[in-house]
Amino acid sequence: DEFQVTDVADALLLRRLFTGLVERGAVVVATSNRSPRELYKGGLQRELFVPFVDWLEETLVVVGMWDSEVDYRLVMSGGRGVAGGVSVSGNDSDYDDDDDSNPHGRVHETYFIQRKRNNHQKHHQHDRARQKFDSLFRKLTKDSPIESTVIDVQNRQLFVPHASLECDVAKFSFYDLCGRAKGAADYLAIGERFHTVFVEDVPALTFHETNLARRWITFVDAMYECRVKLVVCAETAPEEMFRVEGEGGREHTDEVFAFERTRSRMEEMRSERYLRKTWVGSITESHG
């Protein structure tokens, strides 16, 4: 699971892993975002990897799901859209409706679109989205003290600018998380410490900012793995967050492909089904 092929060393390692498993009699069941023939496509020295692609197609039964036009993560999210944000209904204790007349719980927004202020209408939408984002942060932190803190990660300290230690809720800016060199270990530490993470000032990214895009992909994956409730205030909708066009985009097809998977995962993270999942941090504590 989650094996990304980014260079010929990764490709050859994947080949040794699969052939070694099959030679030892293991039954291999794997999923991939790409068909075997598309793996490591366009990569340097791919000719060293092609025999493994042939072996995969000859040895394993390839079941193609890429013909489906349905994004099931989007289906699970319910597709509830509202002006300035995207809504999700949740019945977790912190997401309950204050109105008992609603049997399904309050509809909450977890993705707020704070577009640039170009005219009066967008100015209104800008303020409305931000106000709702800030209001939800205040609600989930329950008027508890908000302070900066640090998390120990592999013998170093990760700075958290805004956190309610009482409610296990944190808030970062996009550049706090992705503007500096951080990796999966940092993001997993955040996900294991806070059940809800707010991220503000998420920009629209271009192919000039692939490092930022890669870190965001890693961050979202970590939050998903830890079953964190992710609340975002962004400049654009998820499908518009990372775009590469023209000549410069040809070198970044892998990033575009990976980001499409992240967009799909972000859609799922808005769903009621996802919001009902138990946070990994609470599981760790219960077994500690």
Secondary structure, 3 states (H helix, E strand, C coil): CCCCCCCHHHHHHHHHHHHHHHHCCCCCCCCCCCCHHHCCCCCCCHHHCHHHHHHHHHHCCCCCCCCCCCCHHHHHHCCCEECCEEEEECCCHHHCCCCCCCCCCCEEEEEEECCCCCCHHHHHHHHHHHHHHHHHHHHHHCCCCCEEEEEEECCEEEEEEEEECCCCEEEEEHHHHHCCCCCHHHHHHHHHHCCEEEEEEECCECHHHHHHHHHHHHHHHHHHHCCCEEEEEECCCHHHCECCCCHHHHHHHHHHHHHHHHHHHHHHCCCHHHHCCCCHHHHHHHCC
